[in-house]
């Protein structure tokens, strides 16, 4: 099996939540091509699924050394930093991910950083700006609905969820939330 086929299989197993096999493949990829970031990236993502944040950071550091211009890698590592309460390192990585690739997920993670840093109003303002600039990004509408719901603004939350459902009628998460009400 080629490197590319192994890599694809590793991600399929990750999505199927067969983490042991996915991790085995990640390590095989590292041996096959130690100069390639893919094996380290896959390992970092498996470790995140296992809530092993320090190991994820270590693996993603390796991947970033090999591929310094990938916003996705910085975003993944930033998320791991967020989960180890290394908030400023997380912010630096999210900013780098946005600078390199303007990733929507990095913008959403930046909202989480702002919330965890005690800047709730700044997080909401930032997310509203994202909704205005990227109105087709359904995940922003869902995140705003979640924030409104957590803040006790159920009616506002429902409005954001309904908009998300119009954009993505098959979204099981939003359907479940709207059925609760």
PyMOL commands that set and color helices and strands:
alter all, ss='L'
color gray80, all
select helices_A, chain A and resi 3-15+19-32+38-49+53-66+71-83+87-101+104-116+120-133+138-150+154-167+172-180
alter helices_A, ss='H'
color red, helices_A
deselect
rebuild
show_as cartoon
